[in-house]
Each structure stands twice: as structure tokens, then as C-alpha cells.
Amino acid sequence: MFALRRLCWPLALVIILGISVAVHAQKRIDDLRPTVILVSIDGFRADYFGLHNPPTLNDLASKGVRARWMKPVYPTKTFPAHYSIVTGLYPDNHGLIENNMFDAERGLSFGLANRKAVQDPVWWGGEPVWNTAQKQGQIAAAYFWPGTETAIGGMQPKFWKDYDGKVPNDTRVDTVLGWLDLPVAERPTMITMYFSDVDDAGHNHGPESPENREAVLRVDANIKRLVDGLAARGIFDQVNLILTSDHGMAPYKMRDAVVLDEMFDSGDAERVFWVGEFTQIFPKPGKEDAIYNAIKAKLPASAAIYRRSEFPKRFNFGKNKRIAPLVVIPKAGTVITTRERMNRAEKDGRLDAVRGAHGYDNDIVEMRSMFVAHGPKFKSGYVAKPFEAVDVYELICKILGLEPAKNDGKLKRIKSVLK
């Protein structure tokens, strides 16, 4: 009898555990409406698929759609680029012309760390896709994306989060999956999610560094968690998953930087935004020509100065009044800096340390962003010709059956990715 009891207890335990697993098994979703999950991997350069070999992303690319590359907007900066993806507008037209801005008419400044400014709708023009969806009866959700913290046109996604880069990526993924578990009447059909790891590592160590490869593989594991979660719910092949990036990344060394503040009288400027790839100068009244001529005469071939209206036409940039009257931009491989910053880098032994930067000419190879998509609306095993980031808004509207707002994108440039 005792021996029998010893045999029965393990059997009972197995049965109990089996029942527990069955009770807590992931519930399948059988009433999914057309849904888009738009994921940004900030700073993921188009050639990272081969350079860093992320297995999940490569698998999605081979089974779904991959663009040879996607052309980001100019300037190739985080806020302008992300907001162009979801509005289909060039920065000139949506107003986010750089990560740092000054609106002379209102006397207001904007910066990524200025939460009050970021949440002020006065900066955000156009209609983001989450508003387009909600205006037409759908529900939107965002686990981070520039603009989602702001009541643009009096509206935000139904579900959204204040940006906090310390939130673990797995938490972001699990929250998105949780939104999909909601009853169909509460469930979002337009979802965004954002990861910064690759951009951070690229800046700190350079795009081809082991540290950046680790970041790429780390985010790839987060994407696998998302894919596995969708599969567990029986909707991996029903969700339209779009993975993209805002820009690429170019290596540089401080030793090659252009020391700009020694080329003009800084007292002639009201303010200067010392951004390495896009330095904006706001001259005092009557001083624009003096600053322009002084810098023009001294700049090396690795940089150029433009008046607001003189940017190359292909940039689709230079009409918005938030752009400084004078802008100095370097070529990839260098940055603009001050003598103080250069001296500090020399003192710290960082002159020859390889770092990464973006914001450069959006036609160069290093700035190319990526696009991968998988789902019922997309072709399988298809490699698309390059298209523009502003075309993604039209694509999402097409998938969700939405009437798009006015935008600069062209569906005809991107529609080949669809079945």
C-alpha cells in the first residue's frame, strides 16, 4: 500500500501540473480585425542584416518582404524621421525640423529632454496615423513613438506611455501582446513600439563595433519574443508586422571634427544649437551676412554652410521658418564642434575613439534605413526596390482601409510589397 501511495503522488502531481498548464495556456485570438504593429529599431542601418546577422529579423525578411533599403527624410534625425514615417510628411511640412528647434514667432524652444515642449501640440503638424485610425472608428495604441505623448489635434492613442528609456524591452513587448488580448471592442488595430538599443550602441561605439552587434542581437531577441507571443495566440500570420528604422549610422572620430566656433564671431549670434551633424545659427539682426561670409571663407571641404532657402532641392527641406537662417552641416565621417569640446576630447583621450552619428545627407549609404514586413497583406520572399520613409503612412492606411490625410508619400512607390 505504501509503495502504491508513493507511485500515486507523483502521478497526481503530474495531473495537477497538467491541469494548471492547461488553465494558464495562452488563449488564442479568433476575432482579429486587420491589424498593424509598427516597430521602430532606432538607428538600424540597412546593411545590418548581413553585417550583424540577426536571426529573427533575417527570417522575417526571407519569409516576408524586405526593402533593399528605405530612404529616410532629411535631416536624418530621430524626431523628424519618426514623425515623417507616421504622417507621410517631410519635416518642412510637419514642423519637426530637427531634434532641437527654436520658433522665433512664438519665442519657444524645443529639445528632446524638454518634456513640456515635447508634449506641446504647437510643434506637431500634420495627422499621425494613430489619429487617422481613431478618426475613422479604429483604436490605436503606442508603446513609445515620437508624438504619441502629445494631444495632436486634440487626440492621442487610446493607450500610450510617457517615454521612459529605462523600461525593459520585454515589458514593452508583453504590454503590446496584452493589448491584443483585450476584447475585440477594446482591442487596438494600429500599434506602435520603439527600441533605442541599436542607436545608443551605434553612437557610443560605432556602427560596426562588437557592442553594436550585441545591441542588434538583443533587440532581435525582443522581436522573437513578439513573434512567439503572436504565434501563441494563433495570430502571427494574421497580424501585419512592419519593422523599420528612422536612419542609419556613420562612424567618425573627434580628431576629424570641424571646429566651427573659431570661424566666426559668436557674439554676432543670438543662439547656436551645437548639434554635430546639423549646427543651427540664429544671427543677431543685421549679422547674417557677416557670419555667413566668415564661415564660408574658412570651412574645409568636409562641411558646408547653407542659408535656410539654399538647401539642395532633393532634400525637400528649407521652407519651414523653424529652420535657422544659417545651418552648417558636415559630410559623413566628421562632425561640427567647438574648441572647448575638442580640447575636452583630447584631455580625455577620446580623439581617436570611433563613435557613430546621423543627421547627414539622406542619400548616402550610411544613412539608409531598413524596412521588413510580414503578414497577410504582404508578399512572401520578396525584395522591394528602395522607397521613401514618407510612403509608409500611405501603406498603413491601405492595409487598415483608412482614407489617408494629406501627405507627401506615394503609394505607387511602395505598393509592390503588397500581395
CORZIKA-V812716 format. One record per residue. RES is the residue in three letters. PHI is phi in whole degrees, 0 to 359 (NA if undefined). PSI is psi in whole degrees, -180 to 180 (999 if undefined). NEAR is the number of other ideal C-beta (glycine too) atoms within 10 Angstrom. Layout:
BEGIN
RES:PHI:PSI:NEAR
RES:PHI:PSI:NEAR
END
This chain:
BEGIN
MET:NA:-45:5
PHE:298:-41:6
ALA:297:-40:7
LEU:297:-42:8
ARG:298:-41:8
ARG:299:-34:9
LEU:284:-33:10
CYS:287:-35:10
TRP:298:-48:10
PRO:300:-38:9
LEU:295:-42:9
ALA:297:-40:10
LEU:296:-41:10
VAL:298:-42:10
ILE:296:-45:10
ILE:298:-45:10
LEU:296:-39:10
GLY:297:-43:10
ILE:297:-41:10
SER:298:-45:10
VAL:297:-41:9
ALA:296:-42:8
VAL:296:-39:7
HIS:263:7:8
ALA:298:147:9
GLN:298:128:13
LYS:288:132:10
ARG:282:150:9
ILE:254:121:19
ASP:240:12:10
ASP:228:37:8
LEU:287:131:17
ARG:273:165:13
PRO:310:123:16
THR:225:141:23
VAL:239:130:25
ILE:247:115:23
LEU:256:115:23
VAL:246:129:24
SER:255:127:26
ILE:253:93:28
ASP:306:130:23
GLY:77:12:29
PHE:281:107:32
ARG:286:149:28
ALA:300:-27:24
ASP:268:6:16
TYR:292:-21:26
PHE:301:-42:18
GLY:272:-38:8
LEU:293:-42:14
HIS:246:-9:22
ASN:52:60:13
PRO:284:118:24
PRO:296:-43:12
THR:292:-45:19
LEU:297:-40:24
ASN:295:-36:16
ASP:294:-44:16
LEU:297:-40:22
ALA:295:-39:22
SER:286:-32:15
LYS:268:-18:14
GLY:243:-127:21
VAL:239:139:24
ARG:226:135:24
ALA:274:145:24
ARG:306:-40:13
TRP:190:166:20
MET:243:136:26
LYS:274:116:20
PRO:284:169:28
VAL:280:165:29
TYR:255:137:29
PRO:284:150:29
THR:279:67:30
LYS:241:157:25
THR:301:-56:23
PHE:292:-50:24
PRO:303:-44:30
ALA:292:-45:29
HIS:297:-42:28
TYR:289:-28:25
SER:292:-36:29
ILE:300:-41:33
VAL:266:-6:28
THR:246:-20:32
GLY:73:15:31
LEU:249:145:27
TYR:289:154:24
PRO:306:-36:27
ASP:307:-34:21
ASN:261:-24:19
HIS:262:-12:27
GLY:97:-17:21
LEU:274:83:27
ILE:275:-11:28
GLU:189:172:24
ASN:288:-19:20
ASN:234:128:19
MET:218:158:22
PHE:226:125:19
ASP:261:102:16
ALA:295:-34:12
GLU:294:-34:7
ARG:258:-13:11
GLY:69:32:7
LEU:246:146:16
SER:246:151:13
PHE:231:136:22
GLY:207:154:15
LEU:301:-33:14
ALA:275:-7:8
ASN:270:90:13
ARG:298:-35:12
LYS:297:-42:8
ALA:292:-43:17
VAL:301:-34:19
GLN:267:7:14
ASP:268:115:15
PRO:295:-12:14
VAL:298:-25:12
TRP:277:-20:23
TRP:254:107:22
GLY:264:178:18
GLY:73:-176:24
GLU:236:109:22
PRO:292:157:33
VAL:297:-28:30
TRP:293:-33:30
ASN:289:-42:23
THR:303:-44:24
ALA:295:-46:24
GLN:287:-31:19
LYS:296:-24:14
GLN:252:26:12
GLY:90:6:8
GLN:259:173:21
ILE:246:138:21
ALA:241:154:24
ALA:215:151:25
ALA:214:120:26
TYR:260:75:25
PHE:80:137:22
TRP:176:132:25
PRO:308:125:26
GLY:109:-22:27
THR:284:-14:24
GLU:276:-2:18
THR:243:139:19
ALA:279:78:12
ILE:283:123:21
GLY:62:26:15
GLY:78:14:7
MET:221:143:16
GLN:231:165:21
PRO:304:150:25
LYS:301:-40:17
PHE:245:127:20
TRP:205:166:19
LYS:228:141:17
ASP:296:137:11
TYR:295:132:17
ASP:213:102:7
GLY:295:-12:10
LYS:277:-11:4
VAL:294:124:14
PRO:302:145:9
ASN:299:-36:20
ASP:298:-36:12
THR:296:-40:10
ARG:298:-47:20
VAL:299:-48:23
ASP:296:-34:14
THR:293:-43:16
VAL:300:-45:22
LEU:298:-36:19
GLY:296:-37:12
TRP:298:-36:17
LEU:289:-21:20
ASP:281:-9:13
LEU:294:157:14
PRO:304:150:7
VAL:305:-33:12
ALA:289:-19:7
GLU:250:-5:11
ARG:277:131:19
PRO:287:148:25
THR:251:-13:25
MET:235:111:29
ILE:233:137:27
THR:242:154:29
MET:210:150:23
TYR:222:136:23
PHE:234:134:26
SER:254:-7:18
ASP:308:-47:21
VAL:292:-39:28
ASP:296:-44:23
ASP:300:-48:17
ALA:292:-38:24
GLY:297:-42:29
HIS:297:-46:16
ASN:283:-29:15
HIS:230:-7:20
GLY:96:152:21
PRO:293:-25:28
GLU:256:14:17
SER:280:157:17
PRO:301:-35:11
GLU:295:-38:13
ASN:288:-36:28
ARG:299:-42:19
GLU:300:-40:15
ALA:294:-43:26
VAL:300:-46:25
LEU:291:-32:17
ARG:294:-45:15
VAL:291:-35:24
ASP:302:-39:22
ALA:294:-35:14
ASN:295:-39:20
ILE:294:-38:24
LYS:298:-39:17
ARG:299:-40:17
LEU:294:-47:24
VAL:299:-45:18
ASP:297:-38:15
GLY:294:-39:19
LEU:295:-42:24
ALA:296:-40:12
ALA:297:-26:15
ARG:268:-1:19
GLY:75:23:14
ILE:234:12:18
PHE:302:-39:16
ASP:273:2:10
GLN:253:-25:16
VAL:276:138:23
ASN:268:102:22
LEU:263:121:22
ILE:242:122:26
LEU:245:128:26
THR:213:179:22
SER:219:164:29
ASP:271:-26:28
HIS:187:175:30
GLY:264:-147:29
MET:202:137:29
ALA:239:140:27
PRO:282:152:17
TYR:203:164:23
LYS:235:142:17
MET:300:-29:21
ARG:303:-28:13
ASP:266:5:14
ALA:291:154:21
VAL:265:118:21
VAL:275:101:14
LEU:274:-33:25
ASP:292:-13:18
GLU:272:0:11
MET:260:-9:19
PHE:208:166:25
ASP:278:105:11
SER:297:-18:13
GLY:292:-14:7
ASP:276:-2:15
ALA:250:138:20
GLU:291:-43:14
ARG:201:154:12
VAL:225:130:20
PHE:266:104:18
TRP:277:70:16
VAL:263:126:20
GLY:303:-33:21
GLU:255:-3:23
PHE:199:79:26
THR:271:118:26
GLN:259:133:24
ILE:239:125:25
PHE:252:98:17
PRO:290:153:20
LYS:291:159:13
PRO:308:130:6
GLY:81:2:8
LYS:251:1:19
GLU:299:-48:18
ASP:296:-39:11
ALA:297:-44:14
ILE:293:-46:24
TYR:301:-49:20
ASN:294:-39:12
ALA:296:-46:15
ILE:290:-43:19
LYS:304:-38:14
ALA:286:-21:9
LYS:247:-14:13
LEU:296:137:17
PRO:284:173:12
ALA:294:-14:6
SER:277:4:15
ALA:210:164:19
ALA:216:153:17
ILE:245:139:22
TYR:231:141:19
ARG:283:159:15
ARG:309:-40:18
SER:270:4:9
GLU:253:7:12
PHE:297:149:20
PRO:306:141:13
LYS:302:-34:7
ARG:294:-15:10
PHE:285:-17:17
ASN:50:47:20
PHE:207:138:23
GLY:134:4:18
LYS:259:-27:13
ASN:290:133:18
LYS:289:-12:12
ARG:284:-18:21
ILE:291:135:24
ALA:299:153:27
PRO:303:-32:20
LEU:230:135:25
VAL:226:131:24
VAL:251:125:26
ILE:234:137:21
PRO:267:166:27
LYS:279:159:17
ALA:301:141:22
GLY:105:-7:15
THR:212:174:22
VAL:219:165:27
ILE:269:139:22
THR:211:-177:21
THR:247:164:17
ARG:298:-39:11
GLU:300:-45:11
ARG:293:-37:17
MET:295:-44:18
ASN:296:-38:12
ARG:295:-41:13
ALA:296:-38:19
GLU:293:-43:12
LYS:298:-37:9
ASP:275:-1:10
GLY:73:31:8
ARG:251:8:13
LEU:300:-35:14
ASP:252:10:10
ALA:287:133:15
VAL:278:125:14
ARG:235:-176:21
GLY:230:151:24
ALA:212:160:23
HIS:213:168:30
GLY:123:-6:26
TYR:283:180:27
ASP:318:124:19
ASN:283:2:24
ASP:266:-13:13
ILE:280:154:14
VAL:302:-41:12
GLU:294:-20:21
MET:266:-3:25
ARG:298:133:22
SER:260:175:28
MET:246:160:22
PHE:212:122:26
VAL:226:140:28
ALA:217:147:27
HIS:213:137:25
GLY:153:-178:23
PRO:294:-23:13
LYS:271:-10:18
PHE:256:151:21
LYS:295:167:15
SER:247:136:10
GLY:61:38:10
TYR:245:134:18
VAL:249:118:12
ALA:269:153:20
LYS:294:157:11
PRO:301:145:14
PHE:221:-179:24
GLU:262:152:21
ALA:300:-32:26
VAL:292:-12:27
ASP:280:-16:23
VAL:294:-35:24
TYR:301:-48:28
GLU:299:-39:22
LEU:298:-47:27
ILE:297:-42:22
CYS:300:-41:23
LYS:298:-45:15
ILE:295:-40:21
LEU:270:0:20
GLY:71:35:12
LEU:259:148:20
GLU:277:115:8
PRO:289:151:18
ALA:284:171:18
LYS:301:132:10
ASN:205:174:22
ASP:262:-3:20
GLY:283:167:24
LYS:225:116:14
LEU:299:-34:16
LYS:296:-25:10
ARG:284:-22:17
ILE:240:-12:24
LYS:293:-13:14
SER:296:-18:13
VAL:285:-17:23
LEU:272:153:16
LYS:293:999:10
END
